[in-house]
Amino acid sequence: MSAVMANGTVATAVVASDGVWVAAWKRLRADRVGLASMVVVLAFLLLIALTASGVVARHWQAEVGVANARPTFMGPAPKVESTTIPVPTGPNVDLSDVDPLAPRYKEWAERAAQLRSTDTVKAETLPFGGDRLGRDVLAKAAKGTQTSVIVGLVAAVIAALIGTVLGALAGFFGRRVGDFLEWLYSVFTAMPDILLLLVFAVVFGRGIGSVAIILALVGWTGVYRQVRAEFLKHSARDYVRAAEAIGASTTSRMFRHILPNVSHVVLVRMSLLVVGFIKFEVILSYLGLGVGVDDVSWGTMLQEAQNELILGQWWQLVAATAFMAVFVTAFSLFTDALRDALDPKLRGLE
């Protein structure tokens, strides 16, 4: 927009352009598939928050149903057995002459009432069925969602931190530091991921924290490669040289000037890691090397379901698979939309 001033010169109004994140949000809102997948992911995160706070699936270990209850909403009412001793009744009934034990019936009935055990009435039907111990499969699936997704998210954050720091050092300094980190990168990428996972699983043992650390130690290489390439490119640009000229420290140039300009690359790579880490957690837990025996995840549910499937009890397998498939699909679509929104040049990134 321009205007003619009194001296005949033309003044042009300066219009501020959208920042990286504002422009990315506009592109993401225009992507209907990405927006819908984001809603699904947020719904899962809400479920995880409710589960972690105890509002949902607090008593997932409780044996609330009969063993291997079938998945249905309607069913026969549980049988209630009475412990009352039957005593003949009627007008002019006197059993003292024909039954010598008749006077003790009342005493026995009172003792039976005192010694009566209170058994928890167990449901014969559950929405997603019950497992071999009578635990609600729907509650287990909700708790397993919390475990698997949190492991994937925490492992992705740790891997992103490791890869970002090492990639920044290698790309900015180069020379001996870069050569050593390149050698370390080559060592980790030369071995298959599944082999590294099994080795680290034996070393660290089972547990949610152990699985997150194991996955991070295996998955940092992709972030390292991307960040190193970006730091090599940005370290030679004019704004970094200008910062050096005015006396900015090395740390300031790396993490205050360059890192904000490559943060979108780290975010995209980290979101890609989440899906892969969830799959690896399922594999480790299925093999008995993942979360502990007192915890539940999608992997442990699949491990239990393999024996139940032989007996025709399919509902735990379907529940775990359905939850995992919906979340992984939605998160993958959201990751693709986020990648295209932040940097269209990253289309095709693997």
DAGI-V392973 format. One record per residue. OMEGA is omega in radians with two decimals (none if undefined). Layout:
omega
OMEGA
OMEGA
//
This chain:
omega
-3.07
3.11
-3.14
-3.14
-3.07
-3.12
3.07
3.12
-3.12
3.11
-3.13
3.13
3.14
3.12
-3.12
3.12
3.12
3.06
-3.11
-3.05
3.09
3.11
3.12
3.12
3.10
3.11
-3.14
3.12
3.12
-3.14
-3.07
3.13
3.12
3.14
3.12
3.12
3.09
3.10
3.12
3.12
3.11
3.08
3.08
3.11
3.06
3.09
3.13
3.12
3.12
3.11
-3.14
-3.14
3.11
3.11
-3.13
3.03
3.11
-3.09
-3.10
3.13
-3.11
3.13
-3.01
-3.08
3.05
-3.11
3.08
3.09
-3.10
-3.12
3.07
-3.11
-3.11
3.14
-3.13
3.12
3.13
-3.12
3.11
-3.12
-3.14
3.11
-3.14
3.14
-3.12
3.14
3.12
3.14
3.10
-3.14
3.07
3.12
3.09
-3.05
-3.06
-3.12
-3.07
-3.12
-3.11
-3.13
-3.08
-3.14
-3.07
-3.13
-3.12
3.12
-3.14
3.14
3.11
3.11
3.12
3.11
3.13
-3.07
-3.10
3.13
3.14
3.13
3.09
3.12
-3.08
-3.14
3.08
3.13
3.11
-3.08
3.11
3.13
3.11
3.12
-3.05
3.11
-3.13
3.11
-3.10
-3.11
3.12
3.09
3.10
3.14
3.10
3.11
3.09
3.05
3.11
-3.09
-3.05
-3.10
3.12
3.08
3.13
-3.12
-3.12
3.12
3.12
3.11
3.13
3.13
3.12
3.10
3.14
-3.11
-3.13
-3.12
-3.12
3.11
3.10
3.12
-3.11
-3.10
-3.08
-3.06
-3.10
3.09
-3.01
3.10
3.12
3.14
3.14
-3.13
3.05
3.08
3.12
3.09
-3.13
3.12
-3.09
-3.11
-3.13
-3.11
3.11
-3.11
-3.09
3.10
3.09
3.12
-3.12
3.13
-3.14
3.13
3.09
-3.10
-3.03
-3.13
-3.08
3.12
-3.11
3.12
3.14
3.14
3.13
3.13
-3.14
-3.12
3.13
-3.14
3.14
-2.95
-3.08
-2.98
3.13
3.09
3.14
-3.10
-3.13
-3.10
3.12
3.13
3.14
3.13
3.06
-3.11
-3.04
-3.07
-3.14
-3.09
-2.99
-3.06
3.09
3.10
3.09
3.09
3.10
-3.11
-3.13
3.03
3.11
-3.12
3.12
3.13
3.13
3.14
-3.10
-2.94
3.09
-3.09
-3.05
-3.03
3.10
-3.14
3.11
-3.08
3.14
3.09
3.12
-3.12
3.13
3.14
3.13
3.11
3.07
-3.12
-3.05
-3.11
3.13
-3.14
3.08
3.11
3.13
3.10
3.10
3.13
-3.12
3.14
3.09
3.13
-3.13
-3.12
-3.06
-3.08
-3.09
-3.09
-3.14
3.13
3.11
3.07
3.09
-3.14
3.13
3.08
3.09
3.10
3.10
-3.05
-3.10
3.09
3.13
-3.10
3.11
-3.13
3.13
-3.14
-2.93
-2.90
3.11
3.08
-3.13
-3.12
-3.13
-3.13
-3.12
3.12
-3.10
-3.10
-3.12
-3.10
-3.10
3.12
-3.14
-3.12
3.10
3.10
3.10
3.10
3.10
3.13
3.12
3.11
-3.14
-3.13
-3.11
-3.11
3.14
3.13
-3.13
3.11
-3.10
3.12
3.14
none
//
